[in-house]
């Protein structure tokens, strides 16, 4: 049988209120950096690799009409 220690109690409300702006700033920096800097390069790279056809095979489309 494995015994693990009990989880710590939640932080008091005053500490959470003080911590909240720093938490929001960290999330904004993390995801803002990704979506403003990294994501456009990923999308552009996919567009270059797939080309104008978008990676879809259009050979069988005319047969269905």
C-alpha positions, 0 to 999 in steps of 0.5 A, a space after each residue: 500500500 502506498 501512502 501519500 501525504 495529504 495535499 496542502 490547504 488552498 491559499 488564503 484569499 488575500 494571497 490569491 488576490 495578490 497572486 492573480 495579476 502575476 498569473 494573468 501576466 504569465 499566461 498572457 506572455 506565454 500564450 501571447 508569444 505563441 500566437 503572435 510569434 510562433 503560430 504564424 510561422 507554423 501556418 506559413 510553413 504548412 501553406 508552403 509545404 502543402 501548396 495551392 492544393 492544400 494537401 487534398 487529392 482532387 483526382 476523384 472529384 470529377 468522377 462523382 459529378 
